[in-house]
Amino acid sequence: MAQTRRTFLKTAVAGAASALGIPATPHAADAKLTVWWNKGYYPEEDAAMQKIVKEFEATHKAEVDLSFTAQEDLLKKITASLIAHRVPDVAFCFYNDWQVVPKFGWDNQLADVSDVIQALRPRYNEKLLPVAYVTNGKTKKRAYYGVPIEAQTMHIHYWRDLLREVGMADDPAKIPMKWDEYWNYWKKAQDALRKKDPAKYGKLYGIGMTESTRASDTLYNFEMALLSFNGETVDKDGKVVADAPRNHEAIVKTLTWFGELFTSGYVPPDATNWTDGDNNAGFHSRTIVMTPNPSQSIPAAQFFNKDDAEKKNYFDNMATIEWPDGPDGKKARYLSAVKTIVVPKDAKNPTLAKEFIKFVVEKNRFSEYIKAANGRWFPAFNDVAADPFWRTGHKGPKGQKDMHVPVATTIFLDRENKVFEHYKNPAFSQLYDENVWGKAMARIAIDKWPAEKAADEAIERMKAIFAGYK
């Protein structure tokens, strides 16, 4: 029998959903939760979440179907499920904050979780909350469509022992923090190391700066640099102001700086093709002296390095320092990406889903979970952040101080720090998905465009994307 168009579409959607691991039919509305969770970077994270799930099942007499998926695949899975209306009850992906919450909140496909936020509000670090407060395109009203739980910000990691090898100061307190002097310091390190041992260091680079169209790290690097050059792309209402003279000038300066950094030979030539993990890999293989990274994943990986029984790399051979002062001499300002949990509007057990979220983020329980990531993320809750761990970090086997976790804590609590602005307009999801600023960098580094031409193309593309959301 020939299929009708409706039957064909339903079959096609079901097939696509099945291929991505999405249930073909909704489960019964009983005491059962389907939870999709971002696979941790370390086994300890997943073990901590599995423990929480077992506790929830025991205390709530409910069954939890918990699955872990790597972030890139999980984003595709969540997106497909929302389109197909075959959704989990709870979904936590590291990309939710900028790829799911703004877009699908606008599309009226996420549950309003304002009641959860209000229940947790006394515990929250308030400056991290705006990330989930987005506009619903149907109601034209803002509400909380995600529950923030943890955050990441920008850090600079470097090999102290490589600096020591060529007689350069390796103490974080002695690294120059003025803009030009800061970046020139890592160039000087490359030159000195290559000169000392051309055979060993001939392919070593001073600065591991991601400048690709494939990595979200590129977006972070661009936005941090633009902030340093005092530029903005949207106003307080989410309207594009990138083309305003002051902002246009700042964008051109920012792109010029990235272009010159790349073409000067101090950034690996394949940095224009890196994914998010490639600067990490370059650092761990010691082919770059320093790298900006928007989380503490690099030192955390060294802490868990089983080949380094004394954790010498973590405590002695590397350090984490702050982003430099801006070209105008002002102290660095920071951007935080805040990771959020969502409940799809079509969830079969939204009430139980909200109870699960509140259970997960209970102070002691969530503290155990987030510390299992070794400081990779910073808690969104003040009571969890009050744990001495965040100010002191780990203690070394020989009494060494932790030079990583406390730096992140200083940035979050003692520095000027705001969340990314994608909550202001759902168009940011598409802007970042297209990696518009990464494409502008590629125009300069690969196509040899002047920075102003690359800036104009990117700004026009931004305006066109934003025009689609009214």
Secondary structure as the mmCIF struct_conf table of DSSP 4:
data_model
#
loop_
_struct_conf.conf_type_id
_struct_conf.id
_struct_conf.beg_label_comp_id
_struct_conf.beg_label_asym_id
_struct_conf.beg_label_seq_id
_struct_conf.end_label_comp_id
_struct_conf.end_label_asym_id
_struct_conf.end_label_seq_id
HELX_LH_PP_P HELX_LH_PP_P1 ALA A 2 THR A 4
HELX_RH_AL_P HELX_RH_AL_P1 ARG A 5 ALA A 19
TURN_TY1_P TURN_TY1_P1 LEU A 20 GLY A 21
BEND BEND1 ALA A 24 THR A 25
HELX_LH_PP_P HELX_LH_PP_P2 PRO A 26 ALA A 28
BEND BEND2 ALA A 29 ALA A 31
STRN STRN1 LYS A 32 ASN A 38
HELX_LH_PP_P HELX_LH_PP_P3 LYS A 39 GLY A 40
BEND BEND3 TYR A 41 TYR A 42
HELX_RH_AL_P HELX_RH_AL_P2 PRO A 43 HIS A 60
TURN_TY1_P TURN_TY1_P2 LYS A 61 LYS A 61
STRN STRN2 GLU A 63 THR A 69
HELX_RH_AL_P HELX_RH_AL_P3 GLN A 71 ALA A 84
TURN_TY1_P TURN_TY1_P3 HIS A 85 HIS A 85
BEND BEND4 ASP A 89 ASP A 89
STRN STRN3 VAL A 90 PHE A 92
TURN_TY1_P TURN_TY1_P4 PHE A 94 TYR A 95
HELX_RH_PI_P HELX_RH_PI_P1 ASN A 96 VAL A 100
HELX_RH_AL_P HELX_RH_AL_P4 VAL A 101 TRP A 106
TURN_TY1_P TURN_TY1_P5 ASP A 107 ASN A 108
STRN STRN4 LEU A 110 LEU A 110
HELX_RH_AL_P HELX_RH_AL_P5 SER A 114 LEU A 120
HELX_RH_3T_P HELX_RH_3T_P1 ARG A 121 ARG A 123
STRN STRN5 TYR A 124 TYR A 124
HELX_RH_3T_P HELX_RH_3T_P2 GLU A 126 ALA A 132
STRN STRN6 TYR A 133 ASN A 136
TURN_TY1_P TURN_TY1_P6 GLY A 137 LYS A 140
STRN STRN7 LYS A 141 TYR A 144
BEND BEND5 GLY A 146 GLY A 146
STRN STRN8 VAL A 147 GLN A 152
STRN STRN9 HIS A 155 TRP A 159
HELX_RH_AL_P HELX_RH_AL_P6 ARG A 160 GLU A 165
TURN_TY1_P TURN_TY1_P7 VAL A 166 GLY A 167
BEND BEND6 ASP A 171 ASP A 171
HELX_RH_3T_P HELX_RH_3T_P3 PRO A 172 LYS A 174
BEND BEND7 ILE A 175 ILE A 175
BEND BEND8 LYS A 178 LYS A 178
HELX_RH_AL_P HELX_RH_AL_P7 TRP A 179 LYS A 196
HELX_RH_AL_P HELX_RH_AL_P8 PRO A 198 TYR A 201
TURN_TY1_P TURN_TY1_P8 GLY A 202 LYS A 203
STRN STRN10 TYR A 205 ILE A 207
BEND BEND9 THR A 213 ARG A 214
HELX_RH_AL_P HELX_RH_AL_P9 SER A 216 SER A 228
TURN_TY1_P TURN_TY1_P9 PHE A 229 ASN A 230
BEND BEND10 THR A 233 THR A 233
STRN STRN11 VAL A 234 VAL A 234
TURN_TY1_P TURN_TY1_P10 LYS A 236 ASP A 237
BEND BEND11 GLY A 238 GLY A 238
STRN STRN12 VAL A 240 VAL A 240
TURN_TY1_P TURN_TY1_P11 ALA A 242 ASP A 243
BEND BEND12 ALA A 244 ALA A 244
HELX_RH_AL_P HELX_RH_AL_P10 PRO A 245 THR A 263
TURN_TY1_P TURN_TY1_P12 SER A 264 GLY A 265
BEND BEND13 VAL A 267 VAL A 267
HELX_RH_3T_P HELX_RH_3T_P4 PRO A 269 ASN A 273
TURN_TY1_P TURN_TY1_P13 ASP A 276 GLY A 277
HELX_RH_AL_P HELX_RH_AL_P11 ASP A 278 HIS A 284
TURN_TY1_P TURN_TY1_P14 SER A 285 ARG A 286
BEND BEND14 THR A 287 THR A 287
STRN STRN13 ILE A 288 ASN A 293
BEND BEND15 PRO A 294 GLN A 296
HELX_RH_AL_P HELX_RH_AL_P12 SER A 297 PHE A 303
TURN_TY1_P TURN_TY1_P15 PHE A 304 PHE A 304
TURN_TY1_P TURN_TY1_P16 LYS A 306 ASP A 307
TURN_TY1_P TURN_TY1_P17 ALA A 309 GLU A 310
HELX_RH_AL_P HELX_RH_AL_P13 LYS A 312 LYS A 312
HELX_RH_PI_P HELX_RH_PI_P2 ASN A 313 ASN A 317
STRN STRN14 MET A 318 ILE A 321
HELX_LH_PP_P HELX_LH_PP_P4 GLU A 322 GLY A 326
TURN_TY1_P TURN_TY1_P18 PRO A 327 ASP A 328
BEND BEND16 GLY A 329 GLY A 329
HELX_LH_PP_P HELX_LH_PP_P5 LYS A 330 ALA A 332
STRN STRN15 TYR A 334 VAL A 342
STRN STRN16 PRO A 344 PRO A 344
TURN_TY1_P TURN_TY1_P19 LYS A 345 ASP A 346
BEND BEND17 LYS A 348 LYS A 348
HELX_RH_AL_P HELX_RH_AL_P14 PRO A 350 VAL A 360
TURN_TY1_P TURN_TY1_P20 VAL A 361 VAL A 361
BEND BEND18 GLU A 362 GLU A 362
HELX_RH_AL_P HELX_RH_AL_P15 LYS A 363 LYS A 371
TURN_TY1_P TURN_TY1_P21 ALA A 372 GLY A 375
BEND BEND19 ARG A 376 TRP A 377
STRN STRN17 PHE A 378 PRO A 379
BEND BEND20 ALA A 380 ALA A 380
STRN STRN18 PHE A 381 PHE A 381
HELX_RH_AL_P HELX_RH_AL_P16 ASN A 382 ALA A 385
TURN_TY1_P TURN_TY1_P22 ALA A 386 ALA A 386
BEND BEND21 ASP A 387 ASP A 387
TURN_TY1_P TURN_TY1_P23 PRO A 388 PRO A 388
HELX_RH_AL_P HELX_RH_AL_P17 PHE A 389 THR A 392
HELX_LH_PP_P HELX_LH_PP_P6 HIS A 394 GLY A 396
TURN_TY1_P TURN_TY1_P24 PRO A 397 LYS A 398
BEND BEND22 GLY A 399 GLY A 399
HELX_LH_PP_P HELX_LH_PP_P7 GLN A 400 ASP A 402
BEND BEND23 MET A 403 HIS A 404
HELX_RH_AL_P HELX_RH_AL_P18 VAL A 405 ASP A 414
BEND BEND24 ARG A 415 ARG A 415
STRN STRN19 ASN A 417 VAL A 419
HELX_RH_3T_P HELX_RH_3T_P5 GLU A 421 LYS A 424
TURN_TY1_P TURN_TY1_P25 PRO A 426 PRO A 426
HELX_RH_AL_P HELX_RH_AL_P19 ALA A 427 ASP A 433
TURN_TY1_P TURN_TY1_P26 GLU A 434 ASN A 435
HELX_RH_AL_P HELX_RH_AL_P20 VAL A 436 ALA A 445
TURN_TY1_P TURN_TY1_P27 ILE A 446 ILE A 446
BEND BEND25 ASP A 447 ASP A 447
HELX_RH_AL_P HELX_RH_AL_P21 ALA A 451 ALA A 467
TURN_TY1_P TURN_TY1_P28 GLY A 468 GLY A 468
#
